[in-house]
Amino acid sequence: MALPIIAVVFGLALLVWSGDQFVDGSAATARHFGAPPLLIGMVIVGFGTSAPELVVSAFAALSGNPGIALGNAYGSNIANIALILGLTALISPIAVKFGVLRRELPVLVAITALAAWQVRDGAITRTDALILLGVFALLVGWSIRQGLKVSADSLAREQAGEPGTQSPPIRWALVQLVGGLVLLVTSSRILVWGAVAIAHGLGVSDLIIGLTIVALGTSLPELASSMSAIRRGEDDIALGNVIGSNFFNTLAVVGLAGAIHPMTVEPEVFTRDIPVMAALTLSIFITGFRFRGAGGRINRMEGAALLACYIGYNALLVRSVLGL
């Protein structure tokens, strides 16, 4: 059991580090080829912070462990709202702007409903997966089109580099890009192997390991991004980072894993995990509409409540493992 635990810890650490290298290399390479700053911020960086979930779930599906793939995606969504937003709000209250309530959150609720509808019959078929990937492609296209109508936000400017900032040489950028991708793949394989070995050793399902250890580990880039945004006073970026990651996990991560290997879904996903994910998403709505029309804030008290929900959810998972 010691070797699988070491593999998970090492795999997670390497996964987070290689994800950073991949994002930096992708953004620098895009700058060298003249990509617009907003496109770098929205697509490359947005993809990069969710690359760990995508690669881990893809390899889990290829290895015939769909429970890890699905648990990783939905568990990361739960961690993003309950853990990351909760912890971030404890440090500094997070504004929930009316624009987010009017556009992004309704779409996220609809996507969550689509996920619930797909898993209700205990399976995600290739047709289901292709629907998820198609919706994801439409959302990316719509987001880019909407984003190009306005000026780049601070996250895009930061990732693209302020005027006058010296970009690294193209060779180094390509080394970061290719090296980061290779290490992402390598660390994902190590992590999946360790997680499966732990699950079998403890006699628990792949789904539980995916919902807990793997989901928490692959959510670390989002946690780091949100903490960085809060330190800069960009709490809207912290919220947008979480919402965007949940879009990506529900559509692209599950979609790619299902396209690689159709998944049998345990009944608990529909009766336990999807309802928790939906309730947490709706909680942002409740917070935002506290002040009519003007948006609201996730304050420290609500952040503590979100953290309590995350702890309670994981306690529920532990109880299910122990058969209590």
C-alpha positions in Angstrom: 0.0 0.0 0.0 3.0 2.3 0.6 3.9 2.5 -3.1 0.5 3.4 -4.3 0.2 6.2 -1.7 3.6 7.6 -2.8 2.5 7.3 -6.4 -0.7 9.4 -5.6 1.2 12.1 -3.7 4.0 12.3 -6.3 1.6 12.1 -9.2 -0.5 15.0 -7.7 2.5 17.2 -7.1 3.9 16.6 -10.6 0.4 17.1 -12.1 0.0 20.5 -10.6 3.5 21.6 -11.5 3.3 20.3 -15.1 -0.1 22.0 -15.5 1.5 25.3 -14.6 4.3 24.7 -17.1 1.8 23.8 -19.8 -0.2 26.9 -19.3 2.8 29.2 -19.3 4.3 27.5 -22.4 0.9 27.6 -24.2 0.4 31.3 -23.5 3.9 32.3 -24.4 3.8 30.3 -27.7 0.4 31.9 -28.5 1.9 35.4 -27.9 4.8 34.6 -30.3 2.2 33.7 -33.0 0.2 36.9 -32.4 -2.9 35.4 -30.6 -5.2 38.0 -29.1 -4.7 38.5 -25.3 -8.4 37.8 -24.6 -8.2 34.5 -26.5 -5.2 33.5 -24.5 -6.9 34.3 -21.2 -10.2 32.7 -22.0 -9.2 29.6 -24.0 -5.6 28.6 -23.3 -5.5 29.5 -19.6 -9.0 28.3 -19.0 -8.1 25.0 -20.7 -4.8 24.8 -18.8 -6.3 25.0 -15.3 -8.7 22.1 -16.1 -6.1 20.1 -18.0 -5.4 17.9 -15.0 -9.0 16.8 -14.8 -9.2 16.2 -18.5 -6.0 14.1 -18.8 -6.6 12.1 -15.6 -10.2 11.2 -16.7 -9.0 10.3 -20.2 -6.4 7.9 -18.9 -8.9 6.5 -16.3 -11.3 5.8 -19.2 -8.6 4.2 -21.3 -7.6 2.0 -18.3 -11.2 0.8 -17.9 -11.8 2.8 -14.7 -14.8 4.9 -15.5 -15.6 5.5 -11.8 -12.4 7.5 -11.4 -13.2 9.5 -14.6 -16.7 10.4 -13.5 -15.8 10.9 -9.8 -13.0 13.2 -10.8 -15.2 15.4 -12.9 -18.2 15.7 -10.5 -16.0 15.6 -7.4 -14.0 18.5 -8.8 -17.2 20.5 -9.4 -18.2 20.0 -5.8 -14.8 20.9 -4.5 -14.7 24.0 -6.7 -17.8 25.5 -5.1 -17.8 24.1 -1.6 -14.0 24.1 -0.9 -12.5 26.7 -3.2 -15.2 29.3 -3.1 -15.8 28.6 0.6 -12.1 29.0 1.5 -11.7 32.0 -0.8 -14.8 33.8 0.7 -13.3 33.2 4.2 -10.3 35.2 3.2 -12.2 37.9 1.3 -16.0 38.1 0.4 -16.7 37.3 -3.2 -18.9 39.6 -5.3 -21.6 37.8 -7.4 -22.4 40.2 -10.2 -25.8 40.5 -11.8 -24.3 39.6 -15.2 -23.1 36.3 -13.9 -26.6 35.6 -12.4 -28.2 36.5 -15.8 -25.8 34.5 -18.1 -23.3 32.1 -16.7 -25.1 30.6 -13.8 -28.3 29.7 -15.7 -26.2 28.0 -18.3 -24.4 26.1 -15.5 -27.7 25.0 -14.0 -28.9 23.8 -17.4 -25.7 21.8 -17.9 -26.1 20.3 -14.4 -29.6 19.3 -15.4 -28.3 17.7 -18.6 -25.8 15.7 -16.6 -28.5 14.5 -14.3 -30.7 13.5 -17.2 -27.8 11.5 -18.8 -26.9 9.5 -15.7 -30.4 8.7 -14.6 -30.4 5.5 -16.6 -27.1 4.3 -15.1 -24.9 4.9 -18.2 -23.1 7.5 -20.3 -23.1 6.2 -23.8 -21.0 7.5 -26.7 -24.0 9.4 -27.9 -24.3 11.1 -24.5 -20.6 11.9 -24.6 -20.8 13.4 -28.1 -23.8 15.6 -27.0 -21.7 16.9 -24.1 -18.7 17.7 -26.4 -21.0 19.4 -28.9 -22.5 21.6 -26.2 -19.0 22.4 -25.0 -17.9 23.4 -28.5 -20.9 25.7 -28.9 -20.3 27.3 -25.5 -16.6 27.9 -26.3 -17.5 29.5 -29.6 -20.2 31.7 -28.0 -17.8 32.7 -25.2 -15.0 33.7 -27.6 -17.5 35.6 -29.8 -18.9 37.5 -26.8 -15.4 38.1 -25.3 -14.0 39.6 -28.5 -16.7 42.3 -28.4 -15.2 43.7 -25.2 -11.8 44.6 -24.1 -9.6 42.0 -22.4 -10.1 41.5 -18.7 -7.3 41.6 -16.1 -6.8 37.9 -16.2 -6.3 37.9 -19.9 -3.9 40.8 -19.7 -1.9 39.1 -17.0 -1.6 35.9 -18.9 -0.9 37.7 -22.2 1.6 40.0 -20.6 1.4 43.8 -20.0 2.6 46.0 -22.8 6.4 46.0 -22.8 6.7 42.7 -20.9 9.4 40.5 -22.4 8.1 37.1 -23.5 10.4 34.1 -23.1 12.2 32.9 -26.2 10.1 30.8 -28.5 12.3 27.8 -27.9 11.9 27.9 -24.2 8.1 28.4 -24.7 8.0 25.3 -26.8 10.0 23.3 -24.2 7.5 24.4 -21.5 4.6 23.5 -23.8 5.8 20.1 -24.9 7.5 19.2 -21.6 4.5 20.3 -19.6 2.2 18.1 -21.8 4.4 15.1 -21.5 4.7 15.5 -17.7 0.9 15.9 -17.5 0.4 12.6 -19.3 3.1 10.9 -17.2 1.8 12.2 -13.9 -1.8 11.4 -14.8 -0.8 7.7 -15.4 1.0 7.6 -12.1 -1.9 9.1 -10.3 -4.5 6.8 -11.9 -2.4 3.7 -11.1 -1.9 4.7 -7.5 -5.6 5.7 -7.0 -6.8 2.4 -8.5 -4.3 0.4 -6.3 -5.5 2.2 -3.2 -9.1 1.7 -4.1 -8.6 -2.1 -4.6 -6.4 -2.3 -1.4 -9.1 -0.6 0.7 -11.9 -2.4 -0.9 -13.7 0.8 -2.0 -15.0 1.8 -5.4 -13.1 3.7 -8.0 -15.9 6.3 -7.8 -15.2 7.1 -4.2 -11.5 7.5 -4.9 -12.3 9.7 -7.9 -14.7 11.9 -5.8 -12.2 12.4 -3.0 -8.4 12.1 -3.5 -8.3 12.5 -7.3 -10.9 15.3 -7.4 -9.2 17.3 -4.6 -5.8 16.9 -6.2 -6.9 18.0 -9.7 -8.7 21.0 -8.3 -5.5 22.5 -6.9 -4.8 24.6 -10.0 -8.2 26.3 -9.6 -7.5 26.8 -5.9 -4.2 28.5 -6.7 -5.8 30.6 -9.4 -8.6 31.8 -7.1 -6.3 32.6 -4.2 -4.1 34.6 -6.6 -7.1 36.5 -7.9 -8.3 37.3 -4.4 -4.9 38.7 -3.5 -5.1 41.1 -6.4 -8.7 42.1 -5.4 -10.2 40.4 -8.5 -12.9 38.4 -6.8 -15.0 38.2 -10.0 -12.1 36.3 -11.6 -12.1 33.9 -8.6 -15.9 33.2 -9.2 -15.5 33.0 -13.0 -12.6 30.6 -12.6 -14.8 28.2 -10.6 -17.8 28.5 -13.0 -15.6 28.0 -16.0 -14.0 25.0 -14.5 -17.4 23.4 -13.8 -18.4 24.0 -17.4 -15.3 22.3 -18.5 -15.5 19.3 -16.1 -19.2 18.6 -16.8 -19.0 18.9 -20.6 -15.4 18.3 -21.8 -14.0 16.0 -19.1 -17.0 13.7 -18.9 -17.6 14.0 -22.7 -14.1 13.0 -23.6 -14.0 10.1 -21.1 -17.3 8.8 -22.3 -16.3 9.1 -26.0 -13.2 7.0 -25.2 -15.0 4.4 -23.1 -18.8 4.4 -22.5 -19.4 4.4 -18.7 -21.6 2.5 -16.4 -22.8 4.9 -13.7 -23.3 3.8 -10.1 -26.8 4.7 -8.8 -25.2 6.9 -6.0 -24.1 9.4 -8.6 -27.7 10.2 -9.5 -29.1 10.0 -5.9 -26.1 11.6 -4.0 -23.5 13.4 -6.1 -25.6 15.1 -8.7 -28.0 16.5 -6.1 -25.1 17.9 -4.0 -23.6 19.4 -7.1 -26.9 21.0 -8.1 -27.6 22.3 -4.6 -24.2 24.0 -4.4 -24.7 25.6 -7.8 -28.2 26.9 -6.7 -26.6 28.3 -3.5 -24.7 30.8 -5.6 -28.0 31.9 -7.1 -29.5 32.4 -3.6 -26.6 34.4 -2.5 -26.6 36.5 -5.6 -30.2 37.4 -5.5 -30.1 38.4 -1.9 -30.0 42.0 -3.0 -32.6 42.5 -5.8 -31.1 43.0 -9.2 -27.8 44.3 -7.9 -26.1 41.0 -7.2 -24.8 40.0 -3.9 -21.7 38.7 -2.1 -20.5 35.4 -0.7 -19.5 36.6 2.7 -17.3 34.9 5.3 -20.3 33.3 7.1 -21.5 31.8 3.8 -17.9 30.7 3.0 -17.8 28.9 6.3 -21.2 27.2 5.4 -19.8 26.1 2.0 -16.7 24.6 3.7 -19.0 22.8 6.2 -21.0 21.4 3.3 -17.7 20.1 1.8 -16.7 18.4 5.0 -20.2 17.0 5.5 -20.2 15.6 1.9 -16.9 13.9 2.4 -18.1 12.5 5.8 -21.1 11.1 3.9 -18.7 9.4 1.5 -16.7 7.9 4.3 -19.9 6.6 5.9 -20.8 4.9 2.7 -17.4 3.2 2.5 -17.7 2.0 6.1 -21.3 0.9 5.5 -22.8 3.0 8.3 
